[in-house]
Amino acid sequence: MQFKNLASRLSLIASLVLGFSGLYSAGAWAQMGDQDTLITALQQGGYVVYMRHGDTTGEPLDRTRDLTNRALQRNLSEDGRAQASAIGEAIKRLDLQVGHIAASPVFRARDTAELAFGVDQVEIDQWLIADDYTLGGYGEHISKLRQYLATAPEEGNTWFVGHVIPISMATSSQVGRPNFPEGAAAIFRPLGSSFELIGILGAGWEDYSL
């Protein structure tokens, strides 16, 4: 009987720990790192920013691997389009440095980048493609992304707009769904042969003010 009671108590403790872990993950969803420090870093330049595409809430899932078929892709919601435009305005308002800009060819990422930075400023980069759109292995894409994160910008900050799975794989899950919602921006210090995650500007960072 005592053993059963002990087992029940251990089970309860485990449940509570898991519950608190879930709460922590939900809290971590919003941001990672001191937001003032991250904004100041981007004002100075020299970093690599990997931003997840904007909000897609309520939009159908991808039903194609055809990059030209917008109708069968998961696209930005109206809120997502407004979010992307607001991010562009925030970058200007906060005087964040901008150098090279590249985006995944999948429309939700491409649209986010073009709404934020302007169509003429964005390079469409096949190496940033979402994993669902590749027919073969994805290892070479991840190697390329790691190289991008490790490469210092020639000017300002480098900005990439892409998807959550590639960055999660490239960072061994340092950046992933629990702390990288749609519209969030992960900031990396490039070190040449490697990179360091210094923080994440969470969802809603476009409303941030110093």
N, C-alpha and C positions, 0 to 999 in steps of 0.2 A: 504493500500500500504506500509506504514511504517513497519507494522507488517511482511509483506511478505519479505521486505528487511532485517529486523532483523533476520528472520528465515533463510534466505539465507546465511547471514553472519555467524550465529551460525553453520550452516551446513558446511560452508567452513572451519571454525576454527576447527570443529571436524575432518574433513577430513585431515587437516594439522597435527593435533595432532596424529592421527592414522598413518599418513605417517611417522612422526618423530619416532613414536614408532617402526614402522617396520624397520626403518633404525637403530635404537638402537639395536634391536634384532639381526639384521644382523651383526652389529659390535661386539656384545657380543658373537656371534658364535665362535669367534677365541679363546677366553680365558676368565678367570674370576680370578681376583686376580693378585698380582705382581708375575710374572713368576720367577724372581730371588729368591724371598722368598720361593716359592713352591719347587724349585729345592734344595735349601739349606735345607729345612725341610726334604726332602726325602733322602738327604745325611746323615742326622743325625739319621733317623729311628724313629720308634714308631708310624707310621701312617698306615692307611688303604687306599689303592688305588683301586678304581673301574674303570677299563678301558673298554671302548666300543670296540667291535671287529673292525677290520680294514675295509678298503674301500670295498664296494660291488657294486659300480656303474656299471650299465649295466647288472647285473646278474638277472636272473629270480627270482620272488618271491617264497617263500616257497609253495610247492604243496603237502606237506605230513606232518604227525605228527610222522613219523617213524624216530627215531634218528639215525638209522643205514643206512638210504637211503641218501647218499650224493648227488646223481644225482638229486633228487627232492627238495633239500634244496637250499636256497639262499646262495651261497658260496662267499668266497673272490674273488675279481677280481685280475688280475695280479698285479695291482697297490697295492691292499690290501695286497697281500703276500709280496711284496717288502717293504711296509710300516711296516708290522709286524716285519720283519727282521731288519729294520732300527731302530725300537723302541728298540729291544733287544740290538743293538749296542750302542744306546744312553744311555741306562741304565748302561752299562759297562763304556762308555766314561765319563759320568757324575758322576760315582761312586754313583749311587743311591742304597740304601740298599734294599736287597731282602731277605725275609724270606719265609713264606708259600705262595704258588702260587696255585690258583684254577681257573677252567674255567667251563663255561657252556658246556654241552655235545653237543650242536648244533655246527655243524662243523665250521661255520665262527668264532665262539668264540674260540673253541678248537684249530683250526689251528693258530689263532692269538697268543694264549698263547704259543703253542708249537714252533712256529717259533721264537718268542721273547725270550723264556726262555730255550727251549730245551724240547724234549718229556719226558725225564725221570724226569724232575723237576715239572711237572704239574699234579695236582690232578683234575680229572673230577668230578665235584660236581653237583648232580642232583638238588640241591636247587637253582642253578644259571640259570636254564633252562629259555628259552624265554617263555613268556606267551602264545604264540600261540600253544605251544606243550603240554599244560596241558588240560586234558579233564574235570576236575572238577574246583572247586574254586582255586583262586590263593593267598588267604589270608595267608595261612600258609607259602608259599614261601616268601612273603613280610616280615612277622614277622621274619623269619629266616635270611633274608638279613639284616634287621635292627639290629639283634643280632650280625651278622658278623661285621657290621660297627662300633658297639659299643665296640667290643672286642679288647683289645690291643694286638699287636703281641708279640709272645715270643721272637722273634729276628727280627732285620731289620724292614722292612715294609711288611705288608701283601698285596698281589696283587691278585685281582679278575679280571677276564675277562668275560664280559657278554654282556647284551643288554640294550637298552635305556629305554624300558617300565618298567622293574622291578625297576631300580634305580630311575626313575621318580616317581613311586608309593611309594617307600620306603622313599623318601625325600620330599613328598608332592609337587612335581614339582619344587623343587629348582634346580634339575638337570633334563634336558629334551632336546627335540630335538633342541630348539633354541640355547642352549649353550653347547651341548654335541654331536658334530659330530662324525662320525666313526673314531676311533683311538685316541680320546681324553681320558684324565685320570682325574677323580675327586678324590680329596684328602680329607680324613676325619681324624679328631682328635677323637679317640675313648675315651669315657668318662665313660665306664662301663655300665651304664644303659641307655645311650644315645650317641649321636655323634654330631660332629660339622663339617660342610663343610667349609674347609678353602680356597678352590679354585679349579680351573680346568685348567689343561694344555691342551691348545686347539689343534686342528688339525695342524699337522706339527711340534709338539713339539719335534719330534725325530731329527729335524735339529737344535735344540737349542744349543747354546754354551754360557758359562759364560764369 
